[in-house]
Amino acid sequence: MVVKYGGNAMINEELKNAVMNDLVTLTLLGVRVVLVHGGGPAINEMLKKVGVESHFANGLRVTDDATMEIVQQVLAGKVNKDLVAKLRGRGVGLCGMDGQMLRCTELDPQLGHVGEIVHVDATLIASLLDGGFIPVIATVGMDDLGQAYNVNADTAAAQIAIALKAEKLVSMTDIAGLLRDKDDESTLIPEVEVSEIEGYKSAGIIAGGMIPKIGGMADAIYQGVHEAVIIDGRVPHSILLELFSNRGSGTRFYRRSHRE
């Protein structure tokens, strides 16, 4: 199972501790867990401190040289190691540059150092899983010349899930799921068949940061991942509820042929 952890759900220390404890519990129960994390709020905070303005286009951070340096320091440094520390010896911190795990090319010159993943080498991840560890992956990739790239964490999690042939891709974030009205959680859409995604985009229901998130989930499902789900990381033990009870929440993405 690949878990993408990000957004403002990472800010609350009590919730963060609970999530990491739940992941350790899953590992002890024999579930092979890969944790892929973002760090947008922490990056925004550091950029603000050093006087660099944040810009986004279609949910992706515009990453010039100065921003890329901060992304590496914060994402592969402080954020990654904070999560590893909370996993009580079960976590091993990595970034996508290690073993050239996430090989990238430039996605769009106007976005700067934003990478498009062209290959995932899952050798290192598989080795750690075989050893009973939780790989904790910061989504900084690189090209064949060693240039670092900022990679959207949702996209990276999906590509890693595909490379590992994972059963499930889980995105823990700070929203209830896909909402018809982003300001009204009662409009939650509990299930989406992947062929419906384009219609939701055209209607403006999937927009902003949801575009790469749900796009990655669709890619994962089309390429063999059985199920993908967005769950609310603000709800205590939401990942355990998702896996082991009928109280799973959020929005589940599936392909009809997988259910037939």
Buried (B, 14 or more C-beta within 10 A) or exposed (E): BBBBBBBEBBEBEEBBEBBBBBBBBBBEEEBBBBBBBBBBBBBBEBBEEEEBEEEEEEBBBBBEEEBBBBBBEBBBBEBBBBBBEBBEEBBBBBBBBBEBBBBBBBBEEEBBBBBBBEEBBBEBBBEBBEEEBBBBBBBBBBBEEEBBBBBBBBBBBBBBBBBBEBBBBBBBBBBBBBBEEBEEEEBBBEEBBBEEBEEBBEEEBBEEBBBBBBBBBBBBBEEEBBBBBBBBBBBEBBBBBBBEEEEBBBBBBBBEEEEE
